Amino acid sequence: MTEDRGKLDLTRRLEEADATIVELRQRINELMAISKSHQNLMGKQIVENEELKKDNKALAKQIDDYFNARLDSVRKSGI
């Protein structure tokens, strides 16, 4: 069946616009789902990063305390 409406037919243009709108809404929904997923991943990464910072500080303090204790013991022994 051939299309008898021309390119400027308003009903045809409205149908095409409606189809485009449906496609765009679907794409928006897909992108919103991707964005939500990325937000969740970023949230987890931020929490993990903060935990690692705390662990790093604790380890640095342990190392500092260890070397200070060793230095104190060397000083006390008079070596």
C-alpha positions as CSV (number, residue, x, y, z in Angstrom):
1,M,0.0,0.0,0.0
2,T,1.4,3.3,-1.0
3,E,1.4,6.4,1.2
4,D,-0.9,9.0,-0.4
5,R,-0.1,11.7,2.1
6,G,2.6,14.2,1.3
7,K,5.5,15.2,3.6
8,L,3.6,18.3,4.7
9,D,0.4,16.4,5.8
10,L,-0.3,17.5,9.4
11,T,-1.7,14.1,10.6
12,R,1.4,12.3,9.2
13,R,3.7,14.8,10.9
14,L,1.9,14.4,14.2
15,E,2.1,10.6,13.9
16,E,5.9,10.9,13.3
17,A,6.3,13.3,16.1
18,D,4.4,11.0,18.5
19,A,6.6,8.1,17.5
20,T,9.7,10.2,18.1
21,I,8.4,11.2,21.5
22,V,7.8,7.6,22.4
23,E,11.3,6.7,21.4
24,L,12.8,9.6,23.3
25,R,10.8,8.8,26.5
26,Q,12.1,5.2,26.3
27,R,15.7,6.5,25.9
28,I,15.2,8.9,28.8
29,N,14.0,6.0,31.0
30,E,17.1,3.9,30.0
31,L,19.4,6.8,30.8
32,M,17.7,7.5,34.1
33,A,18.2,3.8,35.1
34,I,21.9,4.1,34.1
35,S,22.2,7.3,36.1
36,K,20.6,5.7,39.2
37,S,23.0,2.7,38.8
38,H,26.0,5.0,38.6
39,Q,24.8,7.0,41.6
40,N,24.6,3.8,43.7
41,L,28.0,2.7,42.5
42,M,29.5,6.1,43.3
43,G,27.9,6.0,46.8
44,K,29.5,2.7,47.5
45,Q,32.9,3.9,46.2
46,I,32.7,7.0,48.4
47,V,32.0,4.9,51.5
48,E,34.8,2.5,50.6
49,N,37.2,5.4,50.0
50,E,36.4,6.9,53.4
51,E,36.9,3.5,55.1
52,L,40.3,3.2,53.4
53,K,41.3,6.7,54.5
54,K,40.5,5.8,58.1
55,D,42.4,2.5,57.8
56,N,45.4,4.4,56.2
57,K,45.4,6.9,59.1
58,A,45.3,4.1,61.7
59,L,48.1,2.2,60.0
60,A,50.2,5.3,59.8
61,K,49.7,5.9,63.5
62,Q,50.6,2.3,64.3
63,I,53.8,2.7,62.3
64,D,54.7,6.0,63.9
65,D,54.0,4.5,67.4
66,Y,56.1,1.5,66.6
67,F,59.1,3.5,65.4
68,N,58.8,5.9,68.4
69,A,58.7,3.0,70.8
70,R,61.8,1.5,69.1
71,L,63.6,4.9,69.2
72,D,62.7,5.3,72.9
73,S,64.0,1.8,73.7
74,V,67.3,2.6,71.8
75,R,67.6,5.9,73.7
76,K,67.0,4.2,77.1
77,S,69.5,1.5,76.4
78,G,72.2,4.1,75.6
79,I,73.4,2.5,72.4
